[in-house]
Amino acid sequence: HVLNSGIRHYHVAPVLCQRAKVAMSHFEPNEHINYEKLEKNINIVRKRLDRPLTLSEKIVYGHLDDPAKQEIERGKTYLRLRPDRVAMQDATAQMAMLQFISSGLPKVAVPSTIHCDHLIEAQSGGEKDLRRAKDINQEVYNFLATAGAKYGVGFWKPGSGIIHQIILENYSYPGVMLIGTDSHTPNGGGLGGICIGVGGADAVDVMAGIPWELKCPKVIGVKLTGKLSGWSSPKDVILKVAGILTVKGGTGAIIEYHGPGVDSISCTGMATICNMGAEIGATTSVFPYNARMKKYLGKTGRADIAALADEFQQHLVPDSGCQYDQVIEINLSELKPHINGPFTPDLAHPVSDIGAVAEKEGWPVDIRVGLIGSCTNSSYEDMGRSAAVAKQALEHGLKCKSKFTITPGSEQIRATIERDGYAQILRDVGGLVLANACGPCIGQWDRKDIKKGEKNTIVTSYNRNFTGRNDANPETHAFVTSPEIVTALSIAGTLKFNPETDYLTGADGKKFKLEAPDADELPKLEFDPGQDTYQYPPKDGSGQHVDVSPTSQRLQLLEPFDKWDGKDLEDMLILIKVKGKCTTDHISAAGPWLKFRGHLDNISNNLLIGAINIENGKANSVRNALTQEFGPVPDTARYYKKMGVKWAVIGDENYGEGSSREHAALEPRHLGGRVIITKSFARIHETNLKKQGLLPLTFADPADYNKIHPVDKLSIVGLADFAPGKPLKCIIKHPNGSQETIMLNHTFNESQIEWFQAGSALNRMKELQQKSS
């Protein structure tokens, strides 16, 4: 399939707009936005479908490899797409670049960037933490910088900022299709782009010039009416939507916001909403092009892009009369401030209720730490609204009762809030300004104020609050809300405070009520760019050397996975039957494990250590079926691999939700796993498993989950006739000698079946390259 459509080798050949040549970004002056091709493809598809199109359909179908022949059916067919660009964060870029090196290609086929944001641990403050990270991660940063130079990839140095904020400031634009190796890539939908989080192997497809496959998304419309005001913020829109749709309600769909309420939300506010759409399983989220986006483009030095978007605006908004698969309506005028959690981002509560709910549930009401910033909420407007709250407290002689941290989203945001005084106000109220990086949001937090196992509450403006995610303490109750609510609650020090109605007592003993914050969405002056942190790739990187030491503990060149032997998978042992929620944090933990993201064998020592074993209710304790002893999951998997025994994992609902990290798929493959059987999968993880040659299968009858026991053996039969839409049989062999057969479904198409047969998608790519040459 790849062979027939052709691999675009080694260079970028953009088709220039005839009406205007506008660069995709300041960093790529010779790569131009091609709205005319988008328009041409949309017109072909509209004529074929003979119906109005949603905005997401326009952008997605506008990037089809073959719009005239592509079969299009929402939720069913697989689309072959040509994204405009790729973005990778440093934790996932290591494996993506290692796979690209393995492909044998000399240069990326589309504009691509690497962003160093995940490996900086929050400890004592921005400058010190950044210096420490550069020292500790020197080997990895050097690898990424030299690999970028050799293969034509732009490199954003540590300290630049968080990938999604950098993309919003520099790379996203209305109508772009961008894929990124991070689940919160949809942040770019705030600028009217279709920005999708993927695993590294998907990114390699795009960087190699191969059409990228995506199941044709359904479209969920969220109609916004009314206008935001008071303490309500853009964050409350997505917190409300998460409560409605739950963590899997958006799976297989794009969330498309529309309606008159859209215009009351700033561009960066729209980005916040799109960013956290990842928590409901959505493929991505998007807003229609409007004046707020035009204003942001102008302020970030891209007025030429806004002018071009104005010219093609009809293709950057939905058609009148377009149909959505589901519609949710939210009146912004009635929307109250929300706070979601703990332990899951879809457990929604109005801020006015959370104190009473926490007391009823036995959650700690005293707030130990409030944390603002992150890729979700670190805009100039966010920092301004938080500073407006802090300033009121300072005027009454108050500081935060809770510890308080601030994470700027980018060097540009950091420099601008320093210049305009916001950072100092936030310090004065008791805040610590951290490095421009992910930090505590992803577990990069050297937390000292509690002991592991101590029950406590934190409130954040982040997007995700899974168990142990922020500080590796399973007893930390993390709640997600807006930055201004985090600031107010940190000043009060308790979940029982409602800033809309409750009073604080000033240093003079007088009671006062915080006024709803107000702040400029963009600075009155131009943004201060801060320090230059970008490394351009050289025009010719062929002489560049990329160093991977064979004795390195952090980087490891990849060996191809074994091909399928043409036989059914018989008598597999069950490594673990997982009980309940199993995110990619459970499957491949972050935090201290981030340092091994470029070394597959070392990071495989965290395989499924957070998953709960249904047999004993414990994490990282499974029965070795060959020795009958209980031990850690990775050790047991390695023992099975050493003994030449294949194994499977049994999972529950929405298995693999959360981060896009493909290590959660690479690790089970590396340690001898062949099949993951669940009630349902999260989209990115299911694709990652397919890419690495594993079989992600679902129970035809979800109740069959109860028929399989950890001591059983499983056989998957029918692989010789493996075909799209054809279920596979699973024979369950119980220890007493009895057997039963259940049916398993899959979503493989023909090319994905070829990935399985070749051993991985990368193996298949190399096979096709050899044939074509």
C-alpha distance (Angstrom), angle and dihedral (degrees) to the residues before:
residue distance angle dihedral
H1 . . .
V2 3.79 . .
L3 3.78 89.9 .
N4 3.79 94.1 53.9
S5 3.79 94.1 51.0
G6 3.78 92.1 43.9
I7 3.77 133.3 -122.1
R8 3.80 112.0 -107.1
H9 3.77 101.2 -132.1
Y10 3.75 128.0 -138.8
H11 3.79 104.1 -41.3
V12 3.75 145.9 61.6
A13 3.78 117.4 -117.5
P14 3.80 105.6 -177.7
V15 3.79 120.3 -167.3
L16 3.77 105.4 -130.8
C17 3.79 122.6 -132.6
Q18 3.78 110.2 -109.0
R19 3.81 93.3 -149.1
A20 3.78 96.7 49.5
K21 3.77 138.9 -9.0
V22 3.77 105.8 -135.2
A23 3.79 119.8 170.6
M24 3.81 118.8 -123.1
S25 3.81 87.7 -131.7
H26 3.80 141.9 -11.0
F27 3.80 88.2 -103.6
E28 3.82 95.2 57.8
P29 3.82 106.3 42.6
N30 3.81 91.8 167.2
E31 3.81 96.1 52.3
H32 3.78 109.3 83.8
I33 3.80 134.9 -162.0
N34 3.78 108.5 -108.5
Y35 3.80 106.8 -155.8
E36 3.80 90.9 153.2
K37 3.79 91.3 65.4
L38 3.80 89.3 46.6
E39 3.80 89.4 51.3
K40 3.80 92.5 47.7
N41 3.81 93.3 50.8
I42 3.81 92.8 45.7
N43 3.80 90.9 52.5
I44 3.81 91.8 50.5
V45 3.81 92.3 50.4
R46 3.81 94.5 43.0
K47 3.81 90.1 53.8
R48 3.81 90.7 49.3
L49 3.82 96.3 46.5
D50 3.81 94.2 36.9
R51 3.81 94.8 -151.9
P52 3.80 140.1 94.1
L53 3.82 114.4 -80.7
T54 3.78 130.6 -136.1
L55 3.80 117.2 -126.7
S56 3.80 92.8 -106.8
E57 3.80 90.3 51.1
K58 3.80 90.4 52.1
I59 3.78 93.6 53.0
V60 3.82 96.2 39.6
Y61 3.80 96.1 43.9
G62 3.81 88.8 40.4
H63 3.82 86.9 66.2
L64 3.81 97.0 49.2
D65 3.78 116.1 135.6
D66 3.82 90.5 -139.1
P67 3.82 110.5 14.7
A68 3.82 93.0 174.1
K69 3.81 95.7 58.3
Q70 3.79 106.4 21.5
E71 3.79 112.5 120.0
I72 3.80 107.6 -126.8
E73 3.79 124.2 -164.2
R74 3.77 121.2 143.0
G75 3.78 113.5 -115.1
K76 3.80 94.6 5.1
T77 3.79 120.2 55.6
Y78 3.79 125.6 63.3
L79 3.78 115.5 -121.7
R80 3.80 123.4 -145.6
L81 3.78 106.9 -142.6
R82 3.80 140.4 -176.1
P83 3.82 107.9 -146.1
D84 3.79 118.8 -159.7
R85 3.77 98.8 -131.3
V86 3.82 148.9 -8.1
A87 3.83 131.1 -129.8
M88 3.81 125.9 -169.8
Q89 3.80 132.3 -173.1
D90 3.79 117.8 -140.0
A91 3.81 97.8 -106.0
T92 3.81 93.6 54.4
A93 3.82 96.4 29.0
Q94 3.79 90.4 70.2
M95 3.79 93.5 64.9
A96 3.82 92.7 36.1
M97 3.80 91.6 54.4
L98 3.81 92.0 43.3
Q99 3.81 87.9 54.8
F100 3.81 91.2 46.1
I101 3.81 89.5 51.6
S102 3.82 88.3 51.4
S103 3.81 90.1 53.6
G104 3.79 90.4 67.6
L105 3.82 94.1 -133.7
P106 3.82 115.9 141.0
K107 3.83 100.2 -146.6
V108 3.79 141.6 12.9
A109 3.81 116.7 -98.9
V110 3.81 97.7 -144.9
P111 3.82 133.1 36.9
S112 3.80 107.3 -78.6
T113 3.80 136.5 178.0
I114 3.81 140.2 -166.1
H115 3.83 120.3 -147.7
C116 3.81 123.0 -161.8
D117 3.80 104.8 -146.4
H118 3.81 110.9 112.8
L119 3.81 103.5 63.4
I120 3.82 99.0 61.0
E121 3.80 111.9 102.0
A122 3.81 119.6 -148.9
Q123 3.77 108.2 -126.8
S124 3.80 119.1 128.5
G125 3.82 107.1 -6.9
G126 3.78 144.4 -55.6
E127 3.82 106.0 -67.3
K128 3.82 97.4 38.0
D129 3.80 92.8 44.7
L130 3.80 91.7 49.6
R131 3.82 92.9 50.2
R132 3.80 90.2 48.8
A133 3.83 92.1 49.0
K134 3.80 92.8 50.2
D135 3.78 89.6 52.7
I136 3.82 97.3 44.8
N137 3.81 94.9 42.4
Q138 3.80 98.9 38.5
E139 3.81 93.4 119.5
V140 3.81 93.1 51.7
Y141 3.80 95.1 43.5
N142 3.81 89.7 49.5
F143 3.81 90.7 50.7
L144 3.80 92.6 50.1
A145 3.80 93.6 44.7
T146 3.80 94.4 49.2
A147 3.82 93.4 41.4
G148 3.80 88.5 51.0
A149 3.79 91.0 50.4
K150 3.80 93.1 47.6
Y151 3.80 97.2 47.0
G152 3.81 100.6 36.1
V153 3.82 99.5 -102.4
G154 3.82 122.9 144.7
F155 3.80 113.6 -123.2
W156 3.81 125.0 -146.2
K157 3.79 107.3 -161.9
P158 3.82 125.0 -134.1
G159 3.79 109.1 -76.5
S160 3.80 93.4 36.6
G161 3.77 92.4 107.2
I162 3.76 141.3 -109.8
I163 3.80 115.8 -32.5
H164 3.82 96.1 -121.1
Q165 3.80 94.9 50.3
I166 3.83 90.3 47.8
I167 3.82 89.7 50.5
L168 3.80 92.0 50.0
E169 3.80 91.4 49.2
N170 3.80 96.6 44.7
Y171 3.79 118.2 8.5
S172 3.79 115.3 27.4
Y173 3.79 118.1 86.9
P174 3.82 136.5 160.7
G175 3.79 110.5 -67.7
V176 3.80 97.6 11.2
M177 3.81 120.1 138.3
L178 3.78 108.5 -147.8
I179 3.77 128.7 169.2
G180 3.77 121.6 -158.8
T181 3.78 134.7 -173.6
D182 3.78 93.0 -123.0
S183 3.78 128.9 77.5
H184 3.82 93.0 -127.9
T185 3.80 93.7 60.1
P186 3.87 87.5 112.8
N187 3.82 85.5 80.7
G188 3.83 85.0 93.7
G189 3.81 89.6 67.8
G190 3.79 85.3 82.1
L191 3.80 85.8 75.4
G192 3.79 93.9 46.7
G193 3.80 98.0 -96.3
I194 3.79 131.4 130.3
C195 3.80 99.3 -122.9
I196 3.79 115.4 173.9
G197 3.80 132.0 -169.3
V198 3.81 115.5 -132.2
G199 3.77 142.7 161.0
G200 3.80 122.4 -92.5
A201 3.80 94.2 -100.2
D202 3.81 90.3 58.8
A203 3.80 89.0 50.8
V204 3.80 89.3 51.4
D205 3.82 89.7 55.7
V206 3.79 90.7 55.8
M207 3.80 94.0 42.2
A208 3.81 88.2 50.5
G209 3.80 92.0 53.4
I210 3.80 94.5 -112.6
P211 3.82 119.0 140.6
W212 3.79 107.3 -99.5
E213 3.79 118.4 -130.8
L214 3.80 124.2 -134.7
K215 3.77 128.5 165.4
C216 3.81 105.9 -112.4
P217 3.81 102.1 -96.4
K218 3.75 125.6 -127.6
V219 3.81 113.4 -130.9
I220 3.79 123.3 -125.5
G221 3.79 112.2 -166.4
V222 3.78 120.6 -148.3
K223 3.79 109.1 -164.9
L224 3.78 112.9 -156.3
T225 3.80 120.4 -159.1
G226 3.78 131.4 171.4
K227 3.79 124.6 24.1
L228 3.81 136.6 -77.8
S229 3.78 115.3 -113.5
G230 3.78 143.5 157.4
W231 3.80 116.0 7.2
S232 3.80 93.0 -14.7
S233 3.80 114.5 106.5
P234 3.80 140.7 178.0
K235 3.82 88.1 -92.6
D236 3.79 88.8 64.9
V237 3.80 90.5 60.2
I238 3.80 93.3 61.7
L239 3.81 93.4 37.4
K240 3.81 86.8 56.6
V241 3.81 93.0 45.2
A242 3.83 90.5 49.0
G243 3.78 89.2 54.4
I244 3.80 90.3 52.0
L245 3.80 100.3 43.3
T246 3.86 100.1 29.6
V247 3.80 124.6 -148.0
K248 3.80 94.0 -56.1
G249 3.82 102.1 31.1
G250 3.80 93.4 98.7
T251 3.80 96.8 47.1
G252 3.79 111.9 135.9
A253 3.80 92.5 8.6
I254 3.77 140.9 96.9
I255 3.80 114.5 -133.1
E256 3.80 108.0 -135.9
Y257 3.79 117.9 -167.9
H258 3.78 118.1 -154.2
G259 3.78 142.1 147.7
P260 3.82 136.3 83.6
G261 3.81 93.4 -62.3
V262 3.80 92.1 68.1
D263 3.80 92.6 79.0
S264 3.82 91.9 61.3
I265 3.82 90.9 64.6
S266 3.81 123.9 82.5
C267 3.80 119.9 -124.4
T268 3.81 92.0 -109.2
G269 3.81 88.6 46.8
M270 3.79 89.1 55.7
A271 3.81 88.0 50.5
T272 3.83 89.7 54.0
I273 3.81 90.3 54.1
C274 3.81 93.1 47.5
N275 3.80 92.4 45.1
M276 3.79 95.0 58.0
G277 3.80 91.9 44.4
A278 3.80 82.9 89.4
E279 3.81 87.2 74.5
I280 3.80 92.1 66.0
G281 3.79 93.5 50.7
A282 3.81 95.2 -107.7
T283 3.79 119.4 160.3
T284 3.80 85.5 -131.5
S285 3.80 141.7 -47.5
V286 3.80 130.5 -123.3
F287 3.80 143.1 -173.3
P288 3.83 126.1 -153.1
Y289 3.79 118.8 -105.0
N290 3.80 111.1 -92.0
A291 3.82 144.9 153.3
R292 3.83 92.5 -79.0
M293 3.81 90.0 59.8
K294 3.81 91.0 45.3
K295 3.80 89.4 53.1
Y296 3.81 91.9 50.5
L297 3.80 93.0 47.3
G298 3.78 89.5 52.2
K299 3.80 93.2 48.8
T300 3.82 91.5 49.9
G301 3.80 92.4 52.3
R302 3.79 98.5 -98.4
A303 3.78 104.5 109.9
D304 3.81 88.6 133.0
I305 3.81 89.9 62.1
A306 3.81 90.4 49.1
A307 3.81 90.7 51.4
L308 3.81 90.7 51.5
A309 3.80 91.2 46.1
D310 3.81 89.0 52.9
E311 3.79 88.6 56.8
F312 3.83 92.6 52.3
Q313 3.81 96.8 33.7
Q314 3.82 94.3 127.2
H315 3.83 87.9 68.6
L316 3.81 93.4 47.1
V317 3.81 97.3 59.4
P318 3.84 130.3 54.5
D319 3.81 120.9 -90.9
S320 3.78 116.3 -105.9
G321 3.80 109.5 -99.2
C322 3.82 95.6 21.2
Q323 3.80 115.8 155.7
Y324 3.80 127.3 -125.4
D325 3.80 125.6 -158.8
Q326 3.81 89.0 -131.7
V327 3.78 133.2 3.7
I328 3.80 128.0 -151.2
E329 3.79 119.3 -173.3
I330 3.81 123.4 -154.8
N331 3.78 124.5 -176.7
L332 3.79 104.1 -148.0
S333 3.78 91.3 -162.0
E334 3.82 89.0 64.2
L335 3.83 97.2 38.7
K336 3.79 113.1 117.9
P337 3.83 126.7 -156.4
H338 3.80 110.3 -84.4
I339 3.79 137.3 -158.6
N340 3.82 121.1 -165.6
G341 3.78 130.1 -156.0
P342 2.91 163.3 -29.2
F343 3.83 110.1 -127.9
T344 3.81 95.8 -11.8
P345 3.82 130.6 53.0
D346 3.81 95.7 -137.8
L347 3.83 98.3 61.3
A348 3.80 95.0 103.6
H349 3.80 127.0 -166.3
P350 3.79 132.8 167.8
V351 3.82 108.2 -114.1
S352 3.81 87.3 -121.3
D353 3.81 90.2 63.7
I354 3.80 103.6 38.7
G355 3.82 97.6 88.2
A356 3.80 93.4 55.4
V357 3.81 92.5 42.3
A358 3.82 91.2 50.2
E359 3.80 92.3 51.3
K360 3.80 91.2 48.2
E361 3.82 92.7 48.7
G362 3.78 95.3 43.0
W363 3.80 94.8 -115.2
P364 3.82 115.1 151.1
V365 3.81 108.7 -99.0
D366 3.82 96.0 -165.5
I367 3.81 109.3 90.9
R368 3.80 113.8 -136.0
V369 3.82 97.8 -175.4
G370 3.79 136.4 10.2
L371 3.80 116.0 -160.1
I372 3.80 126.3 -169.4
G373 3.80 131.0 -177.1
S374 3.83 127.3 42.2
C375 3.80 129.2 137.2
T376 3.80 88.6 -63.1
N377 3.79 102.4 53.1
S378 3.79 115.8 14.6
S379 3.79 103.1 105.1
Y380 3.78 124.9 130.8
E381 3.81 88.5 -104.3
D382 3.83 91.9 50.8
M383 3.80 91.9 51.4
G384 3.80 91.1 45.3
R385 3.79 93.8 52.2
S386 3.81 91.1 47.7
A387 3.80 90.8 48.4
A388 3.83 89.5 50.1
V389 3.81 89.4 57.7
A390 3.81 92.7 44.2
K391 3.80 92.4 49.2
Q392 3.82 91.2 57.2
A393 3.80 91.0 52.8
L394 3.81 91.6 48.6
E395 3.82 90.9 50.6
H396 3.82 87.1 59.2
G397 3.80 93.5 45.7
L398 3.79 96.5 -104.4
K399 3.78 133.1 134.2
C400 3.79 131.0 -175.2
K401 3.79 115.2 -67.4
S402 3.80 88.4 -158.4
K403 3.78 125.6 57.6
F404 3.80 108.3 -93.8
T405 3.82 132.4 -156.4
I406 3.80 133.3 -174.9
T407 3.81 124.4 -156.2
P408 3.82 115.3 -168.6
G409 3.79 111.7 -146.3
S410 3.78 96.2 -138.0
E411 3.78 143.3 1.0
Q412 3.80 87.4 -102.9
I413 3.81 91.9 55.5
R414 3.82 91.8 44.6
A415 3.79 93.6 50.8
T416 3.80 93.2 44.8
I417 3.82 96.7 48.9
E418 3.81 88.8 47.6
R419 3.81 90.6 52.2
D420 3.80 94.2 45.4
G421 3.82 95.6 46.6
Y422 3.81 99.8 -113.8
A423 3.80 93.8 115.5
Q424 3.81 92.5 53.1
I425 3.81 92.3 49.5
L426 3.81 89.7 51.8
R427 3.81 90.4 48.5
D428 3.80 91.3 48.0
V429 3.80 91.4 55.6
G430 3.81 88.6 54.6
G431 3.78 103.9 -84.7
L432 3.81 129.7 145.6
V433 3.80 114.9 -146.0
L434 3.81 109.8 -139.6
A435 3.80 130.3 -161.4
N436 3.80 121.7 -72.0
A437 3.78 92.4 -95.9
C438 3.80 144.8 92.0
G439 3.80 95.4 -86.7
P440 3.82 117.2 151.6
C441 3.81 92.4 6.8
I442 3.82 90.2 74.6
G443 3.79 98.7 30.0
Q444 3.80 97.5 -88.6
W445 3.78 91.4 132.0
D446 3.78 126.2 119.8
R447 3.77 92.2 -155.5
K448 3.83 116.0 -168.4
D449 3.81 105.8 168.6
I450 3.82 96.9 82.1
K451 3.78 139.0 30.6
K452 3.77 121.7 -117.4
G453 3.79 108.7 -91.0
E454 3.80 93.7 29.1
K455 3.80 112.3 131.2
N456 3.80 110.6 -124.5
T457 3.81 145.0 141.9
I458 3.80 130.7 -121.1
V459 3.81 128.4 178.6
T460 3.81 121.5 -151.5
S461 3.78 141.8 175.3
Y462 3.81 88.1 -136.0
N463 3.80 127.4 114.6
R464 3.78 105.7 -123.5
N465 3.80 132.4 48.8
F466 3.80 107.3 172.6
T467 3.80 118.0 157.1
G468 3.79 110.9 -69.0
R469 3.80 93.7 -5.4
N470 3.80 99.1 126.9
D471 3.79 102.7 36.8
A472 3.84 107.0 3.5
N473 3.82 89.5 -111.6
P474 3.82 110.8 126.4
E475 3.83 89.5 -158.4
T476 3.80 94.9 59.7
H477 3.79 108.4 109.6
A478 3.82 103.8 -149.9
F479 3.79 121.3 -165.3
V480 3.81 126.2 -168.0
T481 3.81 122.6 -144.8
S482 3.82 141.4 132.0
P483 3.84 122.2 -57.6
E484 3.81 92.6 -113.3
I485 3.81 92.1 52.0
V486 3.83 90.0 47.0
T487 3.81 88.6 52.6
A488 3.81 93.5 48.4
L489 3.81 93.1 46.5
S490 3.83 91.0 47.1
I491 3.80 90.2 53.7
A492 3.82 90.4 50.0
G493 3.80 92.8 39.5
T494 3.79 95.3 -144.6
L495 3.79 142.6 82.7
K496 3.79 87.7 -133.7
F497 3.82 91.6 74.5
N498 3.81 118.2 99.4
P499 3.83 108.8 -170.0
E500 3.80 91.6 -160.1
T501 3.80 93.3 64.5
D502 3.81 112.5 5.2
Y503 3.79 129.6 90.0
L504 3.79 131.8 -134.2
T505 3.80 125.5 -150.1
G506 3.80 115.0 -122.7
A507 3.79 126.3 -143.4
D508 3.80 88.1 -95.4
G509 3.81 91.1 58.9
K510 3.78 93.6 -109.7
K511 3.78 120.8 128.3
F512 3.79 120.5 -123.3
K513 3.78 137.9 172.9
L514 3.80 123.7 -133.2
E515 3.78 113.4 -116.9
A516 3.79 118.3 -132.0
P517 3.82 107.2 -89.8
D518 3.77 123.2 -109.0
A519 3.79 125.8 -170.1
D520 3.79 141.5 158.2
E521 3.80 113.7 -90.5
L522 3.82 89.1 -142.5
P523 3.82 132.3 20.1
K524 3.81 117.3 -91.4
L525 3.81 89.0 -133.1
E526 3.77 121.9 47.9
F527 3.81 118.4 -78.1
D528 3.80 113.4 -87.2
P529 3.82 103.8 -125.0
G530 3.81 93.0 -154.7
Q531 3.79 118.3 -161.2
D532 3.80 121.1 -2.0
T533 3.80 105.8 -109.6
Y534 3.83 103.7 164.2
Q535 3.80 127.0 107.2
Y536 3.79 114.9 -159.4
P537 3.81 115.7 -143.8
P538 3.83 111.1 -117.3
K539 3.80 118.2 -109.9
D540 3.79 88.9 -115.0
G541 3.77 116.3 28.7
S542 3.80 96.5 165.8
G543 3.81 92.3 110.6
Q544 3.79 93.6 50.5
H545 3.80 115.4 113.5
V546 3.81 120.0 -140.9
D547 3.77 111.4 -156.7
V548 3.82 121.5 -148.6
S549 3.78 111.5 164.7
P550 3.82 114.6 -144.1
T551 3.82 88.2 -137.7
S552 3.81 95.6 48.7
Q553 3.80 117.2 127.9
R554 3.81 92.2 -157.4
L555 3.80 105.6 42.1
Q556 3.79 130.0 44.7
L557 3.79 129.9 173.1
L558 3.80 111.9 -124.7
E559 3.78 126.9 -109.9
P560 3.83 117.6 -151.4
F561 3.80 115.8 -100.2
D562 3.81 117.4 -116.7
K563 3.80 119.6 -90.0
W564 3.79 121.9 -113.8
D565 3.81 108.6 -90.0
G566 3.81 93.9 -139.6
K567 3.80 93.6 -109.9
D568 3.79 135.3 108.6
L569 3.79 116.6 -95.3
E570 3.80 102.1 -107.2
D571 3.80 133.3 -171.4
M572 3.80 96.6 -2.7
L573 3.78 116.9 178.3
I574 3.79 120.6 -130.4
L575 3.79 110.1 -116.3
I576 3.80 92.2 -169.1
K577 3.78 139.2 -16.3
V578 3.79 103.1 -144.6
K579 3.78 121.5 -141.1
G580 3.80 118.5 -147.2
K581 3.81 128.9 -33.3
C582 3.79 114.3 18.2
T583 3.80 113.9 176.9
T584 3.79 127.8 175.7
D585 3.82 85.0 -96.5
H586 3.82 87.6 63.1
I587 3.81 92.4 45.2
S588 3.82 98.4 43.3
A589 3.80 112.5 9.0
A590 3.81 120.8 -145.0
G591 3.83 123.3 -156.4
P592 3.82 109.2 74.1
W593 3.81 90.4 6.7
L594 3.80 92.6 65.8
K595 3.79 89.6 86.6
F596 3.82 89.8 68.4
R597 3.81 97.6 51.4
G598 3.82 90.3 112.4
H599 3.82 95.0 47.5
L600 3.78 112.2 69.3
D601 3.78 97.9 -170.1
N602 3.80 95.1 49.0
I603 3.78 96.2 45.3
S604 3.80 90.0 48.5
N605 3.79 85.8 75.0
N606 3.82 87.6 79.7
L607 3.82 95.7 54.8
L608 3.81 110.1 146.1
I609 3.79 93.3 -26.0
G610 3.81 90.5 142.1
A611 3.81 97.3 47.9
I612 3.81 118.3 105.9
N613 3.81 113.9 -121.4
I614 3.81 109.0 -136.3
E615 3.82 90.4 -149.5
N616 3.81 95.5 66.5
G617 3.82 106.3 4.0
K618 3.80 90.8 -117.8
A619 3.78 134.9 123.1
N620 3.81 119.7 -123.4
S621 3.78 94.4 6.7
V622 3.81 119.2 108.8
R623 3.79 135.4 157.9
N624 3.81 115.6 -106.5
A625 3.81 101.0 -135.5
L626 3.82 91.3 -154.5
T627 3.82 97.8 50.5
Q628 3.84 100.1 20.5
E629 3.81 89.0 -133.5
F630 3.81 122.6 128.8
G631 3.78 117.2 -124.8
P632 3.82 145.3 142.1
V633 3.80 117.3 -49.3
P634 3.84 97.0 -121.0
D635 3.81 92.5 47.8
T636 3.79 91.0 51.0
A637 3.80 91.8 48.6
R638 3.81 90.7 50.1
Y639 3.81 90.4 50.3
Y640 3.81 91.2 52.6
K641 3.80 90.2 48.1
K642 3.81 91.1 50.2
M643 3.81 89.5 51.1
G644 3.82 91.7 48.6
V645 3.80 93.6 -115.5
K646 3.80 120.4 144.8
W647 3.79 118.3 -139.3
A648 3.78 143.4 -165.6
V649 3.81 138.5 -152.3
I650 3.81 123.8 -138.0
G651 3.81 114.9 -151.5
D652 3.78 141.4 -177.6
E653 3.84 131.7 -132.8
N654 3.82 123.1 -29.0
Y655 3.79 91.9 1.6
G656 3.82 111.7 -164.5
E657 3.81 98.4 22.1
G658 3.78 117.7 160.9
S659 3.79 127.7 34.6
S660 3.80 123.7 37.4
R661 3.82 90.7 -128.9
E662 3.78 107.7 145.7
H663 3.80 90.5 -162.4
A664 3.81 84.3 86.0
A665 3.82 85.8 66.3
L666 3.81 99.4 33.5
E667 3.81 93.9 53.6
P668 3.82 99.0 56.8
R669 3.81 89.5 45.1
H670 3.80 91.8 49.4
L671 3.80 92.2 50.1
G672 3.81 95.7 49.9
G673 3.80 104.0 -89.7
R674 3.80 117.5 147.2
V675 3.82 108.8 171.8
I676 3.81 137.0 35.3
I677 3.83 112.5 -167.7
T678 3.81 118.1 -170.6
K679 3.78 144.2 153.6
S680 3.83 88.5 -111.9
F681 3.82 141.0 -18.4
A682 3.77 136.1 -135.5
R683 3.83 109.2 -115.7
I684 3.80 102.0 -116.4
H685 3.79 94.9 44.7
E686 3.80 93.5 48.8
T687 3.81 89.8 53.4
N688 3.81 92.2 45.8
L689 3.81 90.5 53.7
K690 3.81 91.2 51.6
K691 3.81 91.2 48.2
Q692 3.81 90.7 57.1
G693 3.80 95.8 49.1
L694 3.80 98.8 -101.4
L695 3.81 125.3 131.7
P696 3.82 112.9 -120.0
L697 3.82 104.2 -166.9
T698 3.80 132.8 172.7
F699 3.80 130.9 -149.2
A700 3.80 111.0 -100.9
D701 3.80 83.7 -147.0
P702 3.84 109.9 33.0
A703 3.80 88.9 -151.3
D704 3.83 87.8 69.5
Y705 3.81 86.5 76.9
N706 3.82 84.5 81.0
K707 3.82 93.3 54.4
I708 3.80 93.9 65.4
H709 3.80 118.9 78.1
P710 3.82 127.2 -169.1
V711 3.82 91.3 -112.6
D712 3.82 94.3 54.6
K713 3.80 127.9 101.2
L714 3.80 121.0 -132.7
S715 3.79 133.7 -151.9
I716 3.81 123.3 -168.4
V717 3.79 107.9 -154.0
G718 3.78 131.0 -173.5
L719 3.80 98.3 48.7
A720 3.80 91.8 131.0
D721 3.82 86.5 65.9
F722 3.82 94.8 37.9
A723 3.80 105.7 155.4
P724 3.82 139.4 157.7
G725 3.78 112.5 -79.7
K726 3.82 94.0 6.1
P727 3.83 113.4 121.1
L728 3.79 121.0 -131.4
K729 3.80 125.9 -133.7
C730 3.78 122.2 -122.4
I731 3.81 118.7 -160.5
I732 3.79 112.4 -156.3
K733 3.81 114.2 -154.4
H734 3.79 113.3 -162.0
P735 3.84 122.2 -155.0
N736 3.82 91.0 -111.7
G737 3.81 90.2 63.0
S738 3.81 97.0 -104.3
Q739 3.81 121.2 127.7
E740 3.77 138.3 -159.9
T741 3.79 133.1 -177.2
I742 3.79 127.1 -136.5
M743 3.80 131.7 178.6
L744 3.80 124.2 -117.1
N745 3.78 127.4 -160.3
H746 3.78 128.5 -149.7
T747 3.80 138.8 -176.3
F748 3.82 99.2 -141.3
N749 3.79 118.5 140.2
E750 3.81 123.5 -159.8
S751 3.80 97.7 -85.7
Q752 3.82 91.4 46.1
I753 3.79 89.9 53.0
E754 3.80 85.9 54.7
W755 3.81 88.8 54.4
F756 3.80 89.3 55.9
Q757 3.78 92.8 47.0
A758 3.82 92.7 48.4
G759 3.80 91.8 48.1
S760 3.81 95.9 -111.6
A761 3.79 141.3 3.7
L762 3.81 89.0 -101.8
N763 3.81 91.1 54.7
R764 3.81 88.9 50.5
M765 3.80 91.7 50.2
K766 3.80 91.0 53.1
E767 3.81 91.2 48.1
L768 3.80 90.2 53.9
Q769 3.79 92.3 46.7
Q770 3.80 90.2 53.3
K771 3.80 91.5 49.9
S772 3.80 93.9 47.3
S773 3.79 92.3 49.4
